[in-house]
Amino acid sequence: MNTSSPFTEEQTGYLNGFLAGIHQAPFLGQNSQGQFTDQPEESVYGTPLDDLSREELIKHEQNGLDCYDTILEKAAKGEFASDGDIFRFKFHGLFYVTPAQEAYMLRARIPGCALNATQLRGMADISDDWGGGYLDVTTRGNLQVREIQPENTVHILNKLVEIGLTSKGSGADNVRNVTATPTTGFDRDELLDVMPYAKAMHHAILSNRDLYGMPRKFNISYDSGGAISVCADTNDIAFYAVTLKEETQDLKEGVYFRVQLCGITGHKQFASDSGLLVTPGESTALASAILRVFIENGDRTNRKKARLKYLIDDWGTPRFLEEVQKKLAFPLRFVPEDLCETPRPKIKHGHIGTYKQADGKNYIGIVIPVGRMTTAIAGDIANIADEFGNGDIRLTAWQNLLIPHIPDDKLRDAQAAIKAAGLAYTSTTVSGGLIACTGNTGCKFAAANTKGQAVLLGQYLELKVELDQPINIHLTGCHHSCAQHYIGDIGLMGTPVKLPSGEKVEGYNVVLGGGVDDTQAIAREAFKGIPFIDIPPLIEALLKIYLANRELGETFAQYTRREKIEELVSLNKAA
């Protein structure tokens, strides 16, 4: 071949075009500014590292699931987590709660809010051996252990596995405890036993590594149509059992799930109907697809805008569900709400008392004041569940628990055993709906001692006011609203208050008229910066104003929604 021969015109044109393309296009080793780099620009789901929030950078440096060796190391040295590991340890359910306590809090997952007597005893043993000697029932129907020292963390994680529980993914940017109607499987009113689907979702999360490390936390709930609310409409995904009244598309008449999206009451929003109707068997795949679209597209730069709500606000529901459809092997079906028969209204305070089950047996809802019980009480509950039921125990979003499956011939003895343990299965109109978050004795974010003050408030009101309808009072320590103050008849959010003397004391902002499910509403703010010492007489006055001015059969929430806030404030000043 003669290498000195000139290129043909065609070859010359090809080479000129190739070189021009190279000149105009960035190399693989160039960044977006055209500067040469050794590697392509790193990103997390398309977000450049420089734009990531602090928490996202911590996760990028090391996945929270991979910090177990550090947990072992810190336990051996008796040291608490530091720096980014404080956040990563939450992937294993360990929360370093300094400065409120120089200790860890452990949050266990209780799938579907159901556990057995052996597991409750095991949780009590964990708290006795390595914690503070008490357990907290949360508003997500799970259990927390507090006052844990670093050298005991590994013992606890191992013990959880031995009793058939886990804390993996119970904190940080993960799917929190999957909740279900606490009476599901034996509720006379329910349309469907949702426990198998809640547990299937729980195991899908645990078994798929990619379902961890989302932009922010995520909540999923299943409502069976039963008598007790699980507050499903406050969740990112709410599966509500409904009856389809007539055949449509490829669906026959029967029970399905309507899908609601984007409940986040701390941001004053309930989940709203997406139009979707799915078979119960499709729910796990649908939820997993929703999670994956959120993981791939949620905001990882601004923690305040990183929940599912904000992605759907930006995209709109149609576009979001188009992306979800791409990850599913079955078609999404959009069915008008009026083709579905909605379940019966919930029983307010139906989580307290003795009720008949669908099979003729009984369940008893036991009062756990503000969700806290000693380990001795937990042991008594486990023994009662074993002796008079079948060992099954259900936790509720109302910070109490139920013992089901009690035959008629054992019912009186079970009730007597509950009383002998120092517990109650009946309540006042106030104590049955008194909800409180951890408060500043165990949480650095809380501005008030919510649990202690809730007890004092309840005792005061029971002496001062006689109500003929139940009322819910929610005390939360900060704007994170773990006690969901916006859904209470009366909601209190902790805030520092400066007195005229200059002294700073614990106080609350007060909201009125909230509710969930068939009484759904976001409570409206009525009072700001009230010192706690003034809260009991303020609530007393509000309740007496309600009793004096309500219409026949009107609830407190209905009355406060009907009245203008300014009028309520004015009436209170005159009281």
C-alpha positions in Angstrom: 0.0 0.0 0.0 1.3 3.4 -0.9 1.0 5.5 2.3 2.0 8.7 0.5 -1.1 8.6 -1.6 -3.6 11.5 -0.9 -7.0 10.8 0.7 -10.0 10.7 -1.6 -12.5 13.5 -1.4 -14.9 11.2 0.5 -12.3 10.2 3.0 -11.2 13.8 3.6 -14.8 14.9 4.2 -15.4 12.0 6.7 -12.2 12.9 8.7 -13.0 16.6 8.8 -16.5 15.9 10.2 -15.2 13.4 12.8 -12.5 16.0 14.0 -15.1 18.8 14.1 -17.4 16.6 16.3 -14.6 15.8 18.7 -13.8 19.5 18.9 -17.4 20.5 19.7 -18.5 17.7 22.1 -17.1 17.2 25.6 -14.9 14.2 26.3 -16.2 11.6 28.8 -13.4 13.0 31.0 -14.9 16.5 30.9 -17.3 18.1 33.4 -20.2 20.3 32.6 -17.9 23.3 32.4 -15.8 21.6 29.7 -12.9 21.2 32.1 -10.9 17.9 31.8 -11.2 15.5 34.8 -10.0 12.0 35.5 -13.6 10.7 35.9 -17.1 11.7 35.0 -18.9 14.0 37.5 -20.3 12.0 40.4 -24.0 12.2 41.2 -26.7 10.5 43.2 -29.7 9.8 41.0 -28.6 12.7 38.8 -27.9 15.2 41.6 -24.3 16.4 41.6 -22.4 15.7 44.9 -21.9 19.5 45.4 -25.6 20.0 45.5 -26.5 17.2 48.0 -27.8 17.9 51.5 -25.6 16.9 54.4 -27.5 13.7 55.1 -27.2 12.7 51.5 -23.5 13.2 51.5 -23.3 11.0 54.7 -25.2 8.2 52.9 -23.1 8.6 49.8 -19.9 8.2 51.9 -21.2 5.0 53.4 -24.6 3.3 53.1 -26.3 3.3 56.6 -26.9 -0.5 56.3 -23.1 -1.0 56.1 -22.2 0.6 59.5 -22.7 -2.6 61.6 -18.9 -3.0 62.0 -18.8 0.5 63.4 -21.6 -0.3 65.8 -19.5 -3.3 67.0 -16.4 -1.1 67.3 -18.2 1.6 69.3 -19.8 -1.0 71.6 -16.5 -2.6 72.3 -15.1 0.8 73.3 -18.2 2.0 75.1 -18.4 5.0 72.8 -21.4 6.8 71.3 -21.6 7.3 67.5 -20.1 10.5 66.2 -20.3 12.7 63.1 -22.0 10.9 60.2 -22.4 7.7 62.1 -25.0 9.4 64.3 -27.2 9.5 61.2 -26.2 6.1 59.8 -26.9 4.2 63.1 -30.6 5.2 62.6 -30.6 2.7 59.7 -30.3 0.1 62.5 -32.9 1.8 64.7 -30.4 3.4 67.1 -31.0 7.0 67.9 -28.3 9.0 69.9 -30.6 11.4 71.7 -28.1 13.8 73.2 -28.4 16.3 74.8 -31.9 15.2 76.1 -30.2 12.0 77.3 -26.7 10.7 77.0 -28.1 7.5 75.6 -29.5 5.7 72.6 -33.2 5.1 71.9 -34.0 1.9 70.0 -37.1 1.7 67.8 -38.3 -1.8 66.9 -40.4 -2.5 63.8 -43.7 -4.2 64.7 -45.2 -5.1 61.3 -48.9 -4.4 61.1 -48.7 -3.3 64.7 -49.1 -7.0 65.8 -46.8 -8.9 68.1 -47.1 -11.9 70.4 -46.7 -12.3 74.1 -43.2 -13.8 73.8 -42.1 -10.8 71.8 -43.5 -8.4 74.3 -41.7 -10.2 77.1 -38.5 -10.1 75.0 -38.8 -6.3 74.5 -39.4 -6.0 78.3 -36.2 -8.1 78.9 -34.3 -5.8 76.6 -35.4 -2.7 78.5 -34.7 -4.4 81.9 -31.3 -5.6 81.0 -30.0 -2.8 78.8 -32.5 0.1 78.9 -34.5 2.2 81.3 -37.0 -0.4 82.5 -40.0 0.9 80.4 -41.4 0.7 76.9 -43.0 3.4 74.8 -45.9 2.7 72.4 -45.6 5.1 69.5 -48.2 6.6 67.2 -47.0 4.2 64.5 -47.9 1.2 66.6 -44.4 0.2 67.4 -42.2 0.0 70.5 -39.2 2.1 71.7 -36.6 1.4 74.4 -34.7 4.2 76.0 -31.6 4.9 78.1 -29.4 2.5 76.3 -25.6 2.8 76.7 -23.3 2.1 73.7 -21.8 -1.1 75.1 -25.3 -2.7 75.1 -26.3 -1.9 71.5 -25.1 -5.2 70.0 -26.7 -7.2 72.7 -30.0 -5.6 71.9 -29.8 -6.0 68.1 -29.0 -9.7 68.6 -31.9 -10.1 71.0 -34.3 -8.5 68.6 -33.5 -11.1 66.0 -33.8 -13.9 68.5 -37.4 -12.9 69.4 -38.3 -12.5 65.7 -38.2 -8.7 65.5 -35.9 -6.1 63.9 -35.1 -2.4 64.1 -33.5 -2.2 60.6 -34.8 0.8 58.7 -36.9 2.1 61.6 -35.2 5.5 61.4 -33.5 7.9 59.0 -34.6 8.0 55.3 -36.4 4.7 55.2 -39.9 3.3 55.2 -41.0 3.4 58.8 -43.1 0.8 60.6 -45.9 -0.5 58.2 -49.2 0.0 60.1 -52.5 -1.8 59.8 -55.9 -1.5 61.4 -55.2 -3.0 64.9 -58.4 -5.1 64.9 -57.8 -6.5 61.4 -58.6 -10.2 61.1 -61.3 -10.2 63.8 -63.1 -6.9 63.3 -66.9 -7.3 62.8 -67.0 -4.2 60.5 -64.0 -4.8 58.4 -64.1 -5.6 54.7 -60.7 -7.4 54.4 -58.1 -8.8 56.7 -55.2 -6.5 55.7 -52.5 -8.1 58.0 -51.1 -10.4 55.3 -50.5 -7.4 53.0 -49.0 -5.2 55.7 -46.6 -8.0 56.5 -45.8 -8.7 52.9 -44.8 -5.0 52.5 -42.7 -5.2 55.6 -40.8 -8.2 54.3 -40.4 -6.6 50.8 -38.7 -3.6 52.4 -36.4 -5.8 54.5 -35.5 -8.0 51.5 -34.7 -5.3 49.0 -31.6 -3.2 49.7 -32.6 -0.6 47.1 -35.7 0.3 49.2 -33.5 2.0 51.8 -31.9 5.4 51.7 -34.7 7.4 50.2 -34.7 11.2 50.0 -36.7 11.3 53.3 -38.7 9.0 55.5 -41.8 7.3 54.1 -45.0 6.0 55.7 -47.3 3.2 54.5 -50.6 2.1 56.1 -53.4 -0.4 55.5 -57.0 0.3 56.6 -59.3 -2.7 56.7 -62.5 -0.7 57.0 -62.7 -1.8 60.6 -63.9 0.1 63.7 -60.6 1.6 64.9 -58.7 4.2 62.9 -55.1 3.6 62.0 -54.9 7.2 60.7 -54.0 5.8 57.2 -54.8 9.2 55.6 -51.8 10.7 57.4 -49.4 8.4 55.4 -47.4 8.8 52.1 -49.3 5.7 50.8 -52.7 4.8 52.3 -54.4 1.6 51.2 -58.1 1.8 52.1 -60.2 -1.4 51.7 -63.4 -0.5 49.8 -66.2 -2.4 48.1 -66.5 -2.1 44.3 -70.3 -1.9 43.7 -70.3 -2.9 40.0 -68.1 -4.5 37.5 -65.7 -2.2 35.7 -62.7 -2.7 33.4 -61.4 -6.2 34.3 -62.6 -5.9 37.9 -65.6 -7.8 39.3 -67.6 -6.6 42.2 -65.8 -7.2 45.5 -63.2 -5.7 47.9 -60.2 -3.8 46.6 -57.8 -1.1 47.8 -58.3 2.5 46.9 -54.9 4.2 46.9 -54.3 7.6 48.6 -51.0 9.5 48.3 -49.1 12.2 50.1 -50.4 12.4 53.7 -48.1 14.5 55.7 -50.0 16.2 58.5 -47.0 18.0 59.9 -47.2 19.9 56.6 -51.0 20.3 57.0 -51.9 17.8 54.3 -53.9 14.5 54.3 -53.4 11.8 51.7 -55.7 12.4 48.7 -57.3 9.8 46.4 -55.2 9.0 43.4 -58.0 7.4 41.4 -56.3 4.0 41.6 -58.1 0.8 42.5 -55.9 -2.3 43.0 -56.4 -5.9 44.0 -55.0 -6.6 47.5 -52.4 -8.9 45.9 -51.1 -6.0 43.7 -50.5 -3.6 46.6 -46.9 -4.7 47.5 -45.8 -4.3 43.9 -47.5 -1.0 43.5 -46.0 0.4 46.8 -42.6 -0.8 45.8 -42.9 0.9 42.4 -44.0 4.1 44.0 -41.0 3.9 46.4 -38.6 3.4 43.5 -39.9 6.3 41.5 -39.5 8.5 44.6 -36.0 7.2 45.3 -34.9 8.0 41.7 -36.6 11.4 41.5 -37.1 12.9 44.9 -35.3 16.0 46.0 -31.9 15.2 47.6 -30.8 18.9 48.0 -33.4 20.4 50.3 -34.5 18.3 53.3 -37.6 20.5 53.7 -38.8 19.6 50.2 -37.7 16.0 50.1 -41.0 14.2 51.0 -43.2 12.5 48.4 -45.6 15.3 48.5 -43.2 17.7 47.0 -42.3 15.5 44.1 -46.0 15.0 43.2 -46.6 18.8 43.7 -43.9 19.4 41.1 -44.8 16.7 38.6 -48.6 16.3 39.1 -50.2 13.0 39.9 -50.7 11.9 36.3 -47.0 12.2 35.4 -46.0 10.5 38.6 -48.2 7.5 38.0 -47.0 7.2 34.4 -43.5 6.7 35.8 -44.9 4.2 38.4 -46.6 2.3 35.5 -43.3 1.7 33.8 -42.1 -0.4 36.8 -45.2 -2.6 36.9 -46.2 -5.8 35.1 -49.9 -5.1 35.3 -51.9 -2.1 34.1 -53.0 0.6 36.6 -56.8 1.0 36.8 -58.5 4.3 37.5 -61.9 3.9 38.9 -64.3 6.8 40.0 -64.8 7.0 43.8 -68.6 6.9 43.4 -68.3 3.3 42.1 -66.9 2.3 45.5 -68.9 1.9 48.7 -67.0 3.5 51.6 -66.6 1.7 55.0 -68.6 2.6 58.1 -67.4 5.5 60.2 -64.8 4.8 62.9 -65.6 4.4 66.5 -64.0 7.3 68.4 -62.0 5.8 71.3 -63.0 2.4 70.1 -59.4 1.4 71.0 -60.5 1.4 74.7 -63.0 -1.1 76.1 -64.5 -4.5 75.5 -65.9 -5.4 72.1 -67.2 -8.5 70.3 -65.1 -10.0 67.5 -66.5 -11.4 64.2 -66.0 -14.9 65.5 -67.9 -14.3 68.7 -64.9 -13.9 71.0 -63.8 -10.6 72.5 -61.0 -8.1 72.4 -60.2 -5.7 75.2 -58.5 -2.3 74.6 -56.3 -1.4 77.5 -55.3 2.2 78.5 -51.6 2.8 78.4 -51.3 6.4 79.7 -49.4 8.5 77.0 -48.1 5.2 75.7 -45.5 4.5 78.4 -45.5 1.2 80.4 -43.1 -0.3 82.8 -41.5 -3.6 82.0 -43.5 -5.2 84.9 -46.7 -4.0 83.3 -45.6 -5.3 79.9 -45.0 -8.7 81.5 -48.5 -8.7 83.1 -50.0 -7.9 79.7 -48.1 -10.7 78.0 -49.3 -13.1 80.7 -52.9 -12.0 80.3 -52.7 -12.4 76.5 -51.4 -16.0 77.0 -53.8 -17.0 79.7 -57.0 -15.6 78.4 -56.4 -15.1 74.6 -54.0 -16.8 72.2 -51.0 -14.7 72.9 -51.8 -12.1 70.2 -51.3 -8.4 71.1 -52.1 -5.4 68.9 -50.6 -1.9 69.3 -52.5 1.1 68.0 -51.9 4.6 66.6 -53.5 5.9 69.8 -50.6 4.7 72.0 -52.4 1.8 73.7 -52.8 -1.9 73.0 -55.5 -4.6 72.5 -55.7 -8.2 73.7 -57.9 -10.2 71.3 -59.4 -13.7 71.1 -60.8 -13.9 74.6 -63.7 -16.4 74.9 -66.9 -15.3 76.8 -66.2 -17.7 79.6 -62.8 -16.1 80.3 -63.8 -12.5 79.8 -64.6 -11.5 83.4 -61.4 -13.2 84.6 -59.4 -11.3 81.9 -60.9 -8.0 83.0 -60.2 -8.8 86.6 -56.6 -9.6 85.8 -56.2 -6.3 83.9 -57.5 -4.4 87.0 -55.2 -6.5 89.3 -52.3 -5.4 87.2 -53.2 -1.8 87.9 -54.5 -1.2 84.4 -57.8 0.0 83.0 -59.9 -1.1 80.1 -62.4 1.8 80.4 -61.5 5.4 80.2 -62.9 8.9 80.6 -63.8 11.0 77.6 -60.4 12.7 78.0 -57.9 9.9 79.0 -58.9 7.7 76.1 -57.7 10.2 73.6 -54.7 11.7 75.3 -51.6 11.4 73.0 -48.1 12.7 73.6 -44.7 12.4 71.9 -41.5 11.7 73.8 -41.0 15.3 74.8 -37.9 17.0 75.9 -36.9 14.4 78.5 -35.9 12.2 75.6 -35.8 14.2 72.4 -33.5 17.2 71.6 -36.1 18.8 69.3 -38.9 19.0 71.8 -39.6 22.3 73.6 -41.8 20.8 76.3 -42.2 17.8 78.6 -45.2 16.6 76.7 -45.7 13.2 78.4 -45.5 14.6 81.9 -47.7 17.6 81.1 -50.2 15.5 79.2 -50.8 13.4 82.4 -51.2 16.6 84.5 -53.6 18.1 81.9 -55.7 14.9 81.8 -56.0 14.8 85.6 -57.0 18.4 85.7 -59.7 18.2 83.0 -61.2 15.1 84.5 -61.8 17.0 87.7 -63.1 20.1 86.1 -65.2 19.2 83.1 -67.8 16.5 82.5 -68.1 15.6 78.8 -70.7 13.3 77.2 -68.6 12.7 74.0 -65.0 11.6 73.7 -62.3 14.1 72.8 -58.7 13.7 71.5 -56.0 15.9 72.8 -52.5 15.6 71.2 -49.4 17.1 72.7 -46.3 17.3 70.4 -43.0 18.8 71.3 -42.1 20.5 68.1 -43.0 21.2 64.5 -42.1 17.6 63.5 -45.5 16.7 65.0 -44.7 13.1 66.0 -47.9 13.2 68.0 -49.8 14.6 65.0 -51.3 17.6 66.8 -53.0 18.8 63.7 -55.5 15.9 63.7 -56.5 16.3 67.4 -59.8 17.9 68.5 -57.3 19.9 70.5 -53.6 20.0 69.4 -50.7 21.4 71.4 -47.3 22.1 69.9 -44.5 22.8 72.3 -42.7 26.2 72.1 -40.5 28.3 74.4 -42.5 31.2 76.0 -40.9 34.3 77.5 -42.8 35.7 80.5 -43.1 39.4 81.2 -40.4 38.9 83.9 -38.0 37.7 81.2 -38.1 34.1 82.4 -38.3 31.5 79.6 -40.8 28.6 80.3 -42.3 25.7 78.5 -45.4 26.5 76.6 -47.6 25.6 73.6 -49.4 26.8 70.5 -53.0 25.6 70.5 -54.9 24.3 67.4 -58.5 23.3 67.3 -60.8 21.1 65.2 -58.7 18.3 63.7 -59.8 14.8 62.8 -59.0 11.8 60.5 -60.9 9.4 58.2 -64.6 10.3 58.2 -64.0 13.3 60.4 -60.9 14.5 58.5 -59.7 18.1 59.0 -56.6 20.0 59.8 -56.9 21.8 63.1 -56.7 25.6 63.0 -54.4 27.7 65.2 -56.2 29.6 67.9 -53.6 30.5 70.5 -49.9 31.1 70.4 -47.2 31.0 73.1 -49.3 30.0 76.1 -47.2 28.9 79.1 -48.1 25.4 80.2 -49.3 26.7 83.6 -52.1 28.4 81.7 -53.0 25.5 79.4 -55.2 23.5 81.7 -57.6 26.4 82.6 -57.5 27.5 78.9 -58.6 24.0 77.7 -61.2 23.9 80.6 -62.7 27.2 79.4 -62.8 26.0 75.8 -64.6 22.8 76.7 -67.1 24.6 78.8 -67.7 27.2 76.0 -68.4 24.2 73.7 -70.8 22.6 76.1 -72.7 25.9 76.5 -72.9 26.8 72.8 -73.0 23.5 70.8 -75.9 22.4 68.7 -77.7 19.1 69.4 -75.3 16.2 69.0 -72.5 18.4 67.8 -68.9 17.2 68.6 -66.2 19.5 69.9 -64.4 19.4 66.5 -67.7 20.2 64.6 -68.3 23.1 66.9 -64.8 24.6 66.6 -64.9 24.2 62.8 -68.2 26.0 62.7 -67.1 28.9 64.9 -64.6 31.6 63.7 -61.3 31.4 65.5 -61.6 35.0 66.5 -65.0 34.3 68.1 -63.6 31.3 70.1 -60.7 33.5 71.3 -63.1 36.2 72.3 -65.4 33.8 74.1 -62.5 32.4 76.0 -61.3 35.8 77.2 -64.9 36.5 78.4 -65.1 33.1 80.3 
